[in-house]
Amino acid sequence: MSVPVRVAVTDEDFALCARIKNAVQSREPVTAAELRDDPGARLLLHGESGYAVVTESSLVDSAFAMVRVLPDARRRGVGSALLVACSAEARALGCGRLYGRVDGDDAESLAFVTRRGFVEIAREVEQVRELGAEEPPAPPAGIALVEAEPKHLEGVYAVAVEATPDMALDALIEAAPYERWLAESAGRIFHVALDGGRVVGFATLAPLPARPGVLEHELTAVLRSHRRHGIAEALKRTQLAWAAAAGHAQLVTYTQEGNDAMRGLNRKLGYRERLASIAVQGPLVTSAVGV
């Protein structure tokens, strides 16, 4: 008798999802509260062996979906059933495709999605920086570097709208609508570059509750008109200094393999790297039979 896929609702459900995630991806642990509080995310459970997350994404016509199955429960139809359920959720969101990531060293999972018509659209490297005595940088000429206030958020979003399509992905990508972007940005620490009071660049830090002392250095972006003037480097150095002063020990960031400029800047700043994941995009799956 097949096990029905159910929506995670209770605290026990979210705790189970966190246990599965942390068993499958121990390098990137999460808490149950993070999964529960993720705005717009819908978590689906298959017994106690696997779960999936589905949410809107920045890729045009694609819902973001991740399927995670405990190693000893694989090759029993759990992943296929969850992928079908993810496809139904994506269809309800008005999306015609799925987008997700596979760990760079997980050949089994890559083969699983490849057999189902998914193709690689990018490779992402993880870059890690240990923090020490970090000095705030001098700002580029004519630029002020400050921690963002609420009045700056619309300007930050405007930079994100321009910069997001420039990401090194073999797919169409655009910034989320403002209200969704704002909800997803809750808890982030932004530092902004101001030119005459106008936001022309920003850098982002995100807390990682399951990894005390570690912050994720998320998107750093600069308006096209202000690139190649040292603003991105100054913003990153500002956040290194801020994080160290706040008592954090490490920053981690994820960068597309083809983003040579940002990878090079991060290496210049002392980040070390490894292949983290492969981004894939594929069709909705309507049936687990024969796949």
C-alpha positions as CSV (number, residue, x, y, z in Angstrom):
1,M,0.0,0.0,0.0
2,S,1.5,3.3,-1.0
3,V,2.2,6.0,1.6
4,P,0.3,9.2,1.0
5,V,2.2,12.5,0.8
6,R,1.0,14.9,3.4
7,V,1.6,18.6,4.1
8,A,3.8,19.5,7.1
9,V,1.6,21.3,9.6
10,T,2.6,20.4,13.2
11,D,5.7,21.2,15.1
12,E,6.5,17.5,15.0
13,D,6.2,17.6,11.2
14,F,8.7,20.4,10.9
15,A,11.1,18.7,13.4
16,L,11.0,15.6,11.2
17,C,11.8,17.6,8.1
18,A,14.7,19.2,9.9
19,R,16.0,15.8,11.0
20,I,15.8,14.5,7.4
21,K,17.5,17.6,6.0
22,N,20.3,17.5,8.5
23,A,20.9,13.8,7.9
24,V,21.1,14.3,4.1
25,Q,23.0,17.6,4.1
26,S,24.9,17.7,7.4
27,R,27.2,20.5,6.1
28,E,24.2,22.9,5.9
29,P,22.0,22.1,9.0
30,V,18.7,23.9,9.7
31,T,16.3,24.2,12.6
32,A,12.7,23.2,12.6
33,A,11.8,26.9,13.2
34,E,13.6,27.9,10.1
35,L,11.6,25.5,8.0
36,R,8.3,26.4,9.7
37,D,8.9,30.2,9.3
38,D,10.1,30.2,5.7
39,P,7.6,32.5,4.0
40,G,5.7,31.0,1.1
41,A,7.3,27.6,1.5
42,R,5.1,24.4,1.5
43,L,6.7,21.3,3.0
44,L,5.5,17.8,2.0
45,L,6.3,14.6,3.9
46,H,6.4,11.0,2.8
47,G,6.0,8.9,5.9
48,E,9.2,9.4,7.9
49,S,11.6,8.8,5.1
50,G,11.6,11.9,3.0
51,Y,10.3,15.4,2.5
52,A,10.2,18.1,-0.1
53,V,9.9,21.9,-0.1
54,V,8.2,23.9,-2.8
55,T,8.0,27.6,-3.2
56,E,7.9,30.4,-5.7
57,S,11.3,31.2,-7.3
58,S,13.0,34.0,-9.2
59,L,13.3,31.8,-12.3
60,V,10.6,32.6,-14.8
61,D,7.8,29.9,-14.9
62,S,9.7,27.7,-12.4
63,A,8.8,26.8,-8.8
64,F,11.7,26.0,-6.6
65,A,11.6,22.4,-5.3
66,M,14.0,20.3,-3.3
67,V,13.4,16.6,-2.5
68,R,15.4,15.0,0.3
69,V,15.2,11.2,1.1
70,L,17.1,9.4,3.8
71,P,19.8,7.2,2.3
72,D,18.4,3.9,3.5
73,A,14.9,4.7,2.1
74,R,16.1,5.5,-1.5
75,R,15.1,3.5,-4.6
76,R,11.7,2.7,-3.1
77,G,9.6,5.3,-4.8
78,V,9.8,8.0,-2.1
79,G,11.6,10.5,-4.2
80,S,9.4,9.9,-7.2
81,A,6.2,10.4,-5.1
82,L,7.5,13.6,-3.7
83,L,8.5,14.9,-7.1
84,V,5.0,14.3,-8.4
85,A,3.6,16.1,-5.3
86,C,6.0,19.0,-6.0
87,S,4.8,19.2,-9.6
88,A,1.2,19.5,-8.4
89,E,2.2,22.3,-6.1
90,A,4.1,24.1,-8.9
91,R,1.1,23.8,-11.2
92,A,-1.1,25.4,-8.5
93,L,1.4,28.3,-8.4
94,G,1.0,28.7,-12.1
95,C,4.4,27.4,-13.0
96,G,5.2,25.0,-15.8
97,R,8.6,23.8,-14.6
98,L,10.6,23.0,-11.5
99,Y,14.0,24.3,-10.4
100,G,16.3,23.0,-7.7
101,R,19.8,22.1,-6.6
102,V,21.7,18.8,-6.3
103,D,24.8,18.5,-4.1
104,G,27.9,18.6,-6.2
105,D,29.2,15.3,-4.9
106,D,25.8,13.5,-5.1
107,A,25.9,11.6,-8.3
108,E,22.9,9.4,-7.4
109,S,20.6,12.4,-7.0
110,L,21.9,14.0,-10.2
111,A,21.1,10.8,-12.1
112,F,17.7,10.8,-10.5
113,V,16.7,14.2,-11.8
114,T,18.5,13.7,-15.2
115,R,16.4,10.6,-15.9
116,R,13.3,12.8,-15.4
117,G,14.3,15.4,-17.9
118,F,16.2,17.9,-15.8
119,V,19.2,19.7,-17.2
120,E,22.0,21.6,-15.6
121,I,21.6,25.4,-15.7
122,A,24.5,26.5,-13.3
123,R,27.1,25.3,-10.9
124,E,27.5,26.9,-7.5
125,V,30.6,27.1,-5.4
126,E,30.6,27.5,-1.6
127,Q,33.2,30.0,-0.3
128,V,34.1,30.2,3.3
129,R,35.9,33.0,5.2
130,E,37.2,32.8,8.8
131,L,36.9,36.1,10.6
132,G,39.7,37.8,12.5
133,A,40.6,41.4,13.1
134,E,38.7,43.1,10.2
135,E,39.0,46.8,9.5
136,P,36.2,48.8,7.9
137,P,37.2,50.0,4.4
138,A,37.5,53.5,3.2
139,P,34.6,54.1,0.9
140,P,35.1,54.8,-2.9
141,A,35.1,58.5,-3.9
142,G,31.7,60.0,-3.6
143,I,30.1,57.0,-2.0
144,A,28.8,56.6,1.6
145,L,28.7,53.1,3.2
146,V,26.1,52.6,5.9
147,E,23.9,49.9,7.5
148,A,20.5,50.0,5.8
149,E,17.6,51.6,7.5
150,P,13.9,50.9,6.6
151,K,13.9,54.0,4.3
152,H,16.6,52.3,2.2
153,L,14.7,49.1,1.4
154,E,13.0,50.3,-1.7
155,G,16.4,51.4,-3.1
156,V,17.9,48.0,-2.2
157,Y,15.1,46.3,-4.1
158,A,15.6,48.5,-7.1
159,V,19.2,47.4,-7.3
160,A,18.2,43.8,-6.9
161,V,15.7,44.2,-9.8
162,E,18.4,45.4,-12.1
163,A,21.1,43.0,-10.9
164,T,19.2,39.7,-10.6
165,P,18.9,39.1,-14.4
166,D,22.7,39.4,-14.6
167,M,23.3,36.2,-12.5
168,A,25.3,33.5,-14.2
169,L,22.4,31.1,-14.8
170,D,21.4,29.4,-18.1
171,A,17.7,30.5,-17.4
172,L,15.6,33.6,-17.3
173,I,15.6,35.0,-13.8
174,E,14.1,38.1,-12.2
175,A,13.6,39.6,-8.7
176,A,10.6,38.5,-6.7
177,P,7.7,41.0,-6.4
178,Y,8.5,43.6,-3.8
179,E,6.2,42.3,-1.0
180,R,7.5,38.8,-1.4
181,W,11.1,40.0,-1.5
182,L,10.5,42.1,1.6
183,A,9.1,39.0,3.5
184,E,12.0,36.9,2.4
185,S,14.4,39.6,3.5
186,A,13.2,39.6,7.1
187,G,16.1,39.2,9.5
188,R,18.7,40.1,6.9
189,I,21.4,42.7,7.6
190,F,21.9,45.0,4.6
191,H,24.8,47.4,4.1
192,V,24.2,49.9,1.3
193,A,26.3,52.2,-0.9
194,L,24.8,55.6,-1.3
195,D,25.6,58.1,-4.0
196,G,24.0,61.4,-3.1
197,G,21.6,59.6,-0.9
198,R,20.5,57.1,-3.6
199,V,21.2,53.4,-3.1
200,V,23.5,52.2,-5.8
201,G,24.7,48.9,-4.2
202,F,24.1,46.6,-1.3
203,A,25.4,43.5,0.4
204,T,23.5,41.1,2.5
205,L,24.1,39.0,5.6
206,A,21.7,36.3,6.8
207,P,21.7,34.5,10.2
208,L,22.0,30.7,10.2
209,P,20.3,29.6,13.5
210,A,21.6,26.0,13.3
211,R,25.2,27.2,12.9
212,P,26.1,29.5,15.8
213,G,28.8,32.0,14.9
214,V,28.2,31.7,11.2
215,L,26.4,34.1,8.8
216,E,25.6,33.6,5.2
217,H,26.9,36.3,2.9
218,E,24.0,36.5,0.5
219,L,23.6,38.7,-2.6
220,T,26.0,41.6,-3.2
221,A,24.8,43.8,-6.1
222,V,25.7,47.1,-7.7
223,L,23.9,49.1,-10.3
224,R,25.4,48.7,-13.8
225,S,26.2,52.4,-13.9
226,H,28.3,52.1,-10.8
227,R,30.2,48.9,-11.4
228,R,34.0,48.6,-11.6
229,H,34.5,51.4,-9.1
230,G,35.3,49.2,-6.1
231,I,31.8,49.4,-4.5
232,A,31.2,45.7,-4.3
233,E,34.6,45.1,-2.6
234,A,34.0,48.0,-0.1
235,L,30.5,46.6,0.7
236,K,31.9,43.1,1.4
237,R,34.7,44.5,3.5
238,T,32.2,46.5,5.4
239,Q,30.2,43.4,6.2
240,L,33.3,41.4,7.2
241,A,34.1,44.1,9.7
242,W,30.5,44.3,10.9
243,A,30.3,40.5,11.4
244,A,33.6,40.3,13.2
245,A,32.6,43.2,15.6
246,A,29.3,41.4,16.3
247,G,31.2,38.3,17.5
248,H,30.8,36.0,14.5
249,A,33.6,33.6,13.6
250,Q,32.8,32.7,9.9
251,L,31.0,33.8,6.8
252,V,29.8,31.5,4.1
253,T,28.6,32.4,0.6
254,Y,27.4,30.6,-2.5
255,T,28.4,31.9,-6.0
256,Q,27.7,30.7,-9.5
257,E,30.8,29.0,-11.0
258,G,30.5,31.3,-14.0
259,N,30.5,34.5,-12.0
260,D,34.2,35.0,-12.4
261,A,34.2,38.6,-11.1
262,M,32.5,37.7,-7.7
263,R,34.5,34.5,-7.2
264,G,37.7,36.4,-7.9
265,L,36.7,39.1,-5.4
266,N,35.8,36.6,-2.8
267,R,39.2,34.8,-3.2
268,K,40.9,38.2,-3.0
269,L,39.2,38.7,0.4
270,G,40.4,35.4,1.7
271,Y,37.5,33.0,1.0
272,R,38.3,29.4,0.3
273,E,36.0,27.4,-2.0
274,R,34.6,24.0,-3.0
275,L,31.9,22.9,-5.5
276,A,28.7,23.0,-3.5
277,S,25.8,22.3,-5.8
278,I,24.4,21.9,-9.4
279,A,21.3,23.9,-10.2
280,V,18.9,22.0,-12.4
281,Q,15.6,22.8,-14.2
282,G,13.1,20.4,-15.6
283,P,9.5,19.5,-16.5
284,L,6.6,18.9,-14.1
285,V,6.2,15.2,-13.4
286,T,2.6,13.9,-13.5
287,S,3.2,10.2,-12.6
288,A,5.8,8.2,-10.7
289,V,5.0,5.2,-12.9
290,G,8.0,4.3,-15.1
291,V,10.3,7.0,-13.8
